[in-house]
Amino acid sequence: MTAPTDWYRDFFTGLIVEAQRRIPERTDAEADFLLRTLDSAPNSRILDVPCGNGRLSVALAAKGHRVTGVDFTETILDDARRAAAKRDVPATFERRDMRDLPWPGEFDHAFCFGNSFAYLGEAGDAEFLRAVAGALKPGGRFVLETGLLAESVFFTRKQHAWFPLGDILWLMDTDYDPATGRLTSSYTLIKDGRTESKQAVYRVYTYRELVRLVESAGFTDVKTFGSLAGEPFRLGSPVLWVVGTRT
Ligand SMILES: C[S@@+](CC[C@H](N)C(=O)[O-])C[C@H]1O[C@@H](n2cnc3c(N)ncnc32)[C@H](O)[C@@H]1O
């Protein structure tokens, strides 16, 4: 079975959403990294795209920023709205595609975390980066996190893997097509005898390709990190953080 290129439209439903609620997160460490890296003045306007359940939007809003989260999955946005209301913080959430950001030059900073990049194909990923640049004020910073770079994936990812997430068992098979640079992950999730199968297709960029993509979308002074502590990214680092400044 070949996954459609717009697989992400139907992916975030059912057991995948339930399983994602159970994935251990390091939200506090990521929020600290963002605050250090963005070096925001208090009350800055920050865009979290796609925001998922708003875990980082809420954490940054709790530090005194005005955060807008964008995501196209309504059930996940409901979690985000509930979390913001519970903590009574200035985070708002909008349902829209991550390429559709109608706030020209309005945000001080933006970020894309949680392995949410490289879903849209080369043209779509570039369109997303241009949309983020368009929503930022000149000088605004953008932080992109990804665990899907070639320098990471081919060192860390096993072809077959499984892991329990509470009462859900998550099985994963991975297939890479060198001709297209696409990695197809076939997931099977099992809970209480119920089984759900889904496929995701990611474009695996090299470090160099990704930095060029970020630069050509309108960012300059691009810096990279291989850990939340600010260590350099090296061959085999599992995650890359890229920081660009809007020209
Ligand atoms: C793996 S989750 C990560 C969410 C969040 N960034 C975090 O760190 O927790 C990926 C999110 O991307 C959203 N998403 C995927 N494709 C999208 C698109 N084209 N436009 C808007 N949201 C999208 C999904 O609904 C899902 O909530």
The ligand as a Gaussian input file, in Angstrom:
#p B3LYP/6-31G(d) Opt

LIG

0 1
 C        3.176000      15.412000      16.171000
 S        1.979000      16.666000      16.481000
 C        2.994000      17.879000      17.272000
 C        2.246000      19.016000      17.843000
 C        3.021000      20.091000      18.613000
 N        3.881000      20.881000      17.730000
 C        3.829000      19.542000      19.763000
 O        5.048000      19.767000      19.818000
 O        3.255000      18.884000      20.636000
 C        1.738000      17.258000      14.833000
 C        0.540000      18.183000      14.685000
 O        0.545000      18.713000      13.358000
 C       -0.785000      18.944000      12.965000
 N       -0.767000      19.073000      11.505000
 C       -0.292000      18.188000      10.605000
 N       -0.369000      18.674000       9.358000
 C       -0.893000      19.930000       9.477000
 C       -1.216000      20.947000       8.540000
 N       -1.012000      20.783000       7.217000
 N       -1.723000      22.107000       9.001000
 C       -1.962000      22.286000      10.331000
 N       -1.685000      21.346000      11.268000
 C       -1.158000      20.184000      10.841000
 C       -1.537000      17.759000      13.515000
 O       -2.912000      18.016000      13.663000
 C       -0.830000      17.525000      14.860000
 O       -1.511000      18.169000      15.911000

